[in-house]
Amino acid sequence: MFTVRFLPCLPLFLTLLTGLLPLPSRASTETGPDRPAPLLSCVEPVWCDIAQQIGGPALRTRSLITSEGLDPHHLQPSPLMARQLAASDAVLLNGATYDDWAMKLLPASVKLFLAASQGDWQTGEDPHLFFDLPTVRNTARQIAVWVAGLRPQAQQDIDRRLALFEQQIDQIATRQQAIQQRDHGAPFAMTEPAGERLLLAAGLVMTDQSWARALMNESGLSPRDTAMLETALHEKTIRFLVSNPAISAPQASRMEDMARQSGIPVLAIGESLPTGQHWQDWLNGILTSLEQALYQTAPRNTPLPPHP
């Protein structure tokens, strides 16, 4: 679901409007103790959460999306969003076609951080890069260098925050490795590939990539791929099905109903950071649900995985 339906002149209109409307004063990047902390804006709250954990008091963050469950793929930018981006010292975007529309609204004076440039994303792959640990780690390091450069007096605190965050990334990676040792090659299917990177890194095998990508891209579902997924659900040849709560599509709902009728666990993985959680809390919760689904469909006498 990458398509963002703009009016033909919308980016130009918003750019012009940005210049016409009064902007709030941009955060100063000087290092004086009385100067406000630099302001970093994101489209998705999850990226601002990651950045804020690294910057702490030395950084201010602001997300354009304020409602949980809103799909950035189809977000229609407003003049207010254009003004907010222009009033920032820096902007952190996911990229990978997920929120690329925001790049069209950035003046040259705003520094751009692009998570897609910090990993191995290729065109056509799952764009939800906040589920990819190496990309998150590299992006966090990049933010740490930038903030420390603007606030050298906060260097020690930023280094400490980054070290703690990387420890938490390592803990998630350790859980992935444990799942890989217990359930390497376990087959699963998805109605839309949010969270795909997290699961593949745990050694699991996605059986319906072309079907899920076609639903995500709205490119038309192949009857052959649909039949193969239906057969997998009917014959229980997959261990679980992943659904994205942000997606409202009758084809996806039908597959979820078939999975439940067959007694196959349906694991919900959305693309919005749940309210009140940090990024690492969110991913650890997903992994706990994943472990439970794998345990439920494992051969008898399989021990329950330890809780982190």
Residue pairs with C-beta under 8 A, 6 or more apart in sequence:
1 71
1 73
1 74
1 192
1 215
1 216
1 217
1 218
1 247
2 73
2 97
2 98
2 127
2 216
2 217
3 73
3 74
3 217
3 218
4 73
4 74
4 75
4 76
4 101
5 74
6 76
6 101
7 13
10 77
11 101
11 104
11 105
14 77
14 79
14 82
14 104
14 105
15 82
15 104
15 105
17 79
17 82
18 79
18 82
18 83
18 86
18 105
18 107
21 79
21 83
23 83
23 86
23 87
24 83
24 87
25 87
26 39
26 87
26 88
26 89
26 109
27 36
27 37
27 38
27 39
27 60
27 88
27 89
28 35
28 36
29 38
29 89
29 150
31 150
31 151
31 152
31 153
33 153
36 60
37 55
37 57
37 58
37 59
37 60
37 151
38 58
38 59
38 60
38 89
38 90
38 147
38 150
38 151
39 60
39 61
39 62
39 87
39 88
39 89
39 90
40 48
40 51
40 55
40 59
40 60
40 61
40 62
40 88
40 89
40 90
40 91
40 92
40 113
40 143
41 48
41 61
41 62
41 63
41 64
41 84
41 85
41 88
41 90
41 91
41 92
42 48
42 51
42 61
42 62
42 63
42 64
42 91
42 92
42 93
43 63
43 64
43 65
43 72
43 75
43 93
43 94
43 99
43 102
44 63
44 65
44 72
44 94
44 99
44 130
44 272
44 273
45 63
45 65
45 66
45 272
45 273
46 130
46 272
46 273
46 279
46 282
47 63
47 92
47 93
47 94
47 115
47 130
47 139
48 61
48 62
48 63
48 92
49 61
49 273
49 278
49 279
50 130
50 136
50 139
50 140
50 143
50 165
50 279
51 59
51 61
51 92
51 140
51 143
52 59
52 61
53 140
53 161
53 165
53 278
53 279
54 140
54 143
54 144
54 147
54 158
54 161
54 162
54 165
55 61
55 143
55 144
55 147
55 158
55 161
56 154
56 157
56 158
56 161
57 154
57 157
58 147
58 148
58 150
58 151
58 154
58 157
58 158
59 143
59 147
59 151
62 84
62 88
64 75
64 81
64 84
64 85
64 102
65 72
65 75
65 272
68 272
68 273
68 274
68 275
69 245
69 246
69 270
69 272
70 246
70 272
71 246
71 247
71 271
72 94
72 98
72 99
72 271
73 98
75 99
75 101
77 101
77 102
77 105
81 102
81 105
82 105
85 91
85 102
85 105
85 106
85 110
86 105
86 106
86 107
86 110
88 110
89 110
89 111
89 150
90 110
90 111
90 112
90 113
90 146
91 102
91 106
91 110
91 111
91 112
91 113
92 113
92 115
92 139
92 143
93 99
93 100
93 102
93 103
93 112
93 113
93 114
93 115
93 116
94 115
94 116
94 127
94 128
94 129
94 130
95 114
95 115
95 116
95 117
95 121
95 127
95 129
96 115
96 116
96 121
96 125
96 127
96 129
97 123
97 127
98 127
98 128
98 129
103 112
106 112
111 146
113 139
113 142
113 143
113 146
115 129
115 130
115 135
115 136
115 139
116 127
116 129
116 135
118 134
118 135
118 138
118 139
118 142
119 129
119 132
119 134
119 135
119 138
120 134
121 127
121 129
121 132
121 135
124 213
126 193
126 194
126 196
126 197
128 193
128 194
128 195
128 196
128 197
128 271
129 135
129 136
129 197
130 136
130 279
131 194
131 195
131 196
131 197
131 198
131 283
132 197
132 198
132 201
133 169
133 172
133 173
133 176
133 201
136 169
136 279
137 166
137 169
140 162
140 165
140 166
141 162
144 158
144 159
144 161
144 162
147 154
147 158
148 154
148 155
148 158
148 159
151 158
165 280
168 280
169 280
171 280
171 284
171 308
172 280
172 283
172 284
172 287
173 201
175 202
175 284
175 287
175 308
176 198
176 201
176 202
176 203
176 287
177 202
178 305
179 202
179 203
179 204
179 287
179 290
179 291
179 294
179 305
180 202
180 203
181 203
182 294
182 302
182 305
183 202
183 203
183 204
183 239
183 294
183 298
184 203
185 203
185 204
185 205
186 203
186 204
186 205
186 239
186 294
187 204
187 205
187 206
187 207
187 232
187 237
187 238
187 239
188 199
188 204
188 205
188 206
188 207
188 238
188 239
188 240
188 241
188 242
189 206
189 207
189 208
189 211
189 212
189 229
189 232
189 233
189 238
189 241
189 242
189 255
190 196
190 206
190 208
190 212
190 241
190 242
190 243
190 244
191 212
191 215
191 241
191 242
191 243
191 244
191 247
191 249
191 251
191 252
191 255
191 256
192 212
192 215
192 216
192 243
192 244
192 247
192 252
193 206
193 209
193 212
193 213
193 216
194 242
194 244
194 246
194 269
194 270
194 271
195 242
195 269
195 286
196 206
196 212
198 269
198 283
198 286
198 287
199 206
199 242
199 290
200 206
202 287
202 290
206 212
207 228
207 229
207 232
207 237
207 238
208 225
208 228
208 229
208 232
210 222
210 225
211 221
211 222
211 225
211 226
211 228
211 229
213 219
214 220
214 221
214 222
214 225
215 221
215 247
215 249
215 251
215 252
221 251
226 251
229 255
230 255
230 258
231 237
232 238
233 241
233 255
233 258
233 259
233 262
233 264
234 258
234 262
236 262
236 263
236 264
238 264
239 264
239 265
239 293
239 294
239 297
240 259
240 264
240 265
240 266
240 267
240 290
240 293
240 294
240 297
241 255
241 256
241 259
241 264
241 265
241 266
241 267
242 266
242 267
242 268
242 269
243 252
243 256
243 266
243 267
243 268
243 269
244 252
244 268
244 269
244 270
244 271
245 268
245 270
246 270
246 271
246 272
256 266
259 265
259 266
260 266
264 297
265 292
265 293
265 296
265 297
267 286
267 289
267 290
267 293
268 289
269 286
273 279
273 282
274 282
274 285
277 285
284 308
287 308
288 307
288 308
291 305
294 305
295 302
295 304
295 305
